[in-house]
Amino acid sequence: MEFNEELINKFGNDLLIGLTNEENKDILKEFKAIEASMNLINEIDGISKIEPMHYPFIVTPTLRDDKIIENEEVNDLLKNSDKVNDREIEVLKVVE
């Protein structure tokens, strides 16, 4: 795909952002720089034989040990609320 001003304008219109001529030229310049970098990468010998990586670091996941945590008594916690119905806290309706 060849990037040109018309294609950049089409992308801008598709994204509903509308580009000025100056913005279009700046973006086109950026795309040309990216394209040149990609061409340099593609010229590396044997690059097509390398499997793409989704994450470049080897990470060994570690899980924490499960620990039993003593919870507060529910009735003690309910004492902090003004309005309680059985074991539920009443809240104001916020959606009309």
C-alpha positions as CSV (number, residue, x, y, z in Angstrom):
1,M,0.0,0.0,0.0
2,E,1.4,3.4,-1.0
3,F,0.7,6.2,1.4
4,N,-0.3,9.4,-0.2
5,E,-2.2,12.6,0.7
6,E,-5.5,11.2,-0.7
7,L,-5.2,8.0,1.4
8,I,-4.4,10.0,4.5
9,N,-7.4,12.3,3.9
10,K,-9.6,9.2,3.5
11,F,-8.4,7.8,6.8
12,G,-9.0,11.1,8.5
13,N,-12.5,11.3,7.1
14,D,-13.2,7.7,8.1
15,L,-12.2,8.5,11.6
16,L,-14.2,11.7,11.5
17,I,-11.3,13.9,12.5
18,G,-10.8,16.0,9.4
19,L,-7.2,16.9,8.7
20,T,-5.7,20.2,7.5
21,N,-3.2,20.2,4.7
22,E,-0.4,20.7,7.2
23,E,-1.5,17.8,9.4
24,N,-1.9,15.7,6.3
25,K,1.7,16.4,5.3
26,D,3.0,15.8,8.8
27,I,1.3,12.4,9.0
28,L,2.5,11.5,5.5
29,K,6.0,12.3,6.6
30,E,5.6,10.1,9.6
31,F,4.3,7.2,7.5
32,K,7.2,7.6,5.1
33,A,9.7,7.3,8.1
34,I,7.8,4.2,9.4
35,E,7.9,2.7,6.0
36,A,11.6,3.3,5.7
37,S,12.2,1.7,9.1
38,M,10.1,-1.3,8.1
39,N,12.0,-1.7,4.9
40,L,15.3,-1.7,6.8
41,I,14.0,-4.4,9.1
42,N,12.8,-6.5,6.2
43,E,16.3,-6.4,4.7
44,I,17.8,-8.3,7.7
45,D,18.9,-11.8,6.6
46,G,16.7,-14.6,7.8
47,I,14.1,-12.3,9.3
48,S,11.3,-14.3,7.7
49,K,12.5,-17.4,9.6
50,I,12.0,-15.8,13.0
51,E,8.7,-16.4,14.8
52,P,6.9,-13.3,15.9
53,M,6.7,-12.7,19.6
54,H,3.7,-11.2,21.3
55,Y,5.7,-10.4,24.5
56,P,9.5,-10.2,24.3
57,F,10.3,-11.2,27.8
58,I,10.3,-14.6,29.5
59,V,8.1,-14.4,32.5
60,T,7.4,-17.2,35.0
61,P,4.2,-16.4,36.8
62,T,4.2,-16.7,40.5
63,L,1.1,-17.2,42.6
64,R,0.8,-16.1,46.2
65,D,0.0,-18.6,48.9
66,D,-3.6,-18.6,50.0
67,K,-4.0,-17.3,53.5
68,I,-7.1,-17.4,55.6
69,I,-8.1,-13.9,56.6
70,E,-10.4,-13.4,59.5
71,N,-13.3,-11.1,58.4
72,E,-15.1,-8.6,60.5
73,E,-18.4,-9.6,62.0
74,V,-21.1,-8.5,59.5
75,N,-23.3,-7.1,62.2
76,D,-20.5,-4.9,63.5
77,L,-19.9,-3.6,60.0
78,L,-23.6,-2.9,59.5
79,K,-23.5,-0.6,62.5
80,N,-21.5,1.9,60.3
81,S,-24.5,2.5,58.1
82,D,-27.5,4.7,58.9
83,K,-30.1,2.6,57.0
84,V,-30.0,-1.2,57.2
85,N,-32.6,-3.7,56.1
86,D,-31.9,-7.2,57.4
87,R,-28.2,-7.7,56.3
88,E,-28.4,-5.2,53.5
89,I,-27.5,-1.5,53.4
90,E,-30.1,0.8,51.9
91,V,-28.8,3.4,49.4
92,L,-30.4,6.3,47.7
93,K,-31.7,5.7,44.2
94,V,-29.2,7.4,41.9
95,V,-30.8,6.7,38.5
96,E,-34.1,8.2,37.5
